Amino acid sequence: MADIKYEITKKIAVLSESAKGWKRELNLISWNGREPKYDIRDWSENHEKMGKGITLSKEELDKLKEILNSL
């Protein structure tokens, strides 16, 4: 399996925390040296381990915001 490199360029918000201490976070992350994107996923306390998540461009995040505001 190839190494995945990431850099959290901006921590935006903690959405929730599990009983095991993992936190679901919204962050701006650069994956493999690419342009940073918005990312929602679970992280261990030291950010060395991560769960599955979703990565969104600025345009996708704006569209999601519009949808959520209409609910």
TAWO-V787052 format. One record per pair of residues at least 12 apart in sequence whose ideal C-beta (glycine too) atoms are under 10 Angstrom apart, sorted by the first residue. I is the first residue (numbers start at 0). J is the second residue. D is the distance in whole Angstrom. If there is no record, write none. Layout:
BEGIN
{{I J D} {I J D}}
END
This chain:
BEGIN
{{1 31 9} {2 31 9} {3 30 7} {3 31 7} {3 49 9} {4 29 9} {4 30 7} {4 31 5} {4 32 7} {4 33 10} {5 26 10} {5 28 5} {5 29 7} {5 30 5} {5 31 8} {5 32 10} {5 33 10} {5 35 10} {5 38 9} {5 46 9} {5 49 8} {6 27 10} {6 28 7} {6 29 5} {6 30 8} {6 31 10} {6 32 8} {6 35 8} {7 24 9} {7 26 5} {7 27 7} {7 28 5} {7 29 8} {7 35 9} {7 38 8} {7 42 9} {7 46 7} {8 26 8} {8 27 5} {8 28 7} {8 29 6} {8 34 10} {8 35 5} {8 36 10} {9 25 10} {9 26 7} {9 27 4} {9 28 9} {9 35 7} {9 37 9} {10 24 7} {10 25 9} {10 26 5} {10 27 8} {10 28 10} {10 42 10} {10 46 9} {11 24 8} {11 25 5} {11 26 6} {11 27 7} {11 37 8} {11 38 9} {11 39 10} {12 24 7} {12 25 5} {12 26 8} {12 39 10} {13 25 8} {13 26 10} {13 42 9} {14 39 7} {14 41 10} {15 41 9} {16 41 10} {16 44 10} {17 41 7} {17 50 10} {19 41 10} {19 43 9} {19 44 9} {20 42 10} {20 43 7} {20 44 5} {21 40 10} {21 41 5} {21 42 6} {21 43 6} {21 44 8} {21 48 8} {21 49 9} {21 50 7} {22 40 10} {22 41 7} {22 42 6} {22 43 8} {22 44 8} {22 46 9} {23 39 7} {23 40 7} {23 41 5} {23 42 8} {23 50 8} {23 52 8} {24 38 8} {24 39 7} {24 40 7} {24 41 8} {24 42 6} {24 46 9} {24 49 10} {24 52 9} {25 37 7} {25 38 7} {25 39 5} {25 40 9} {25 52 10} {25 55 10} {25 60 9} {26 38 5} {26 39 8} {26 40 8} {26 42 8} {26 46 9} {26 52 10} {27 57 10} {28 40 9} {28 49 10} {28 52 9} {28 54 7} {30 54 7} {34 56 9} {34 57 10} {35 54 10} {35 57 10} {36 53 10} {36 54 5} {36 55 6} {36 56 6} {36 57 8} {36 59 9} {36 60 9} {37 53 9} {37 54 7} {37 55 5} {37 56 8} {37 57 7} {37 59 8} {37 60 5} {37 61 10} {37 63 9} {38 52 6} {38 53 7} {38 54 5} {38 55 7} {39 52 5} {39 53 5} {39 54 8} {39 55 8} {39 60 10} {39 63 10} {40 52 2} {40 53 7} {40 54 8}}
END
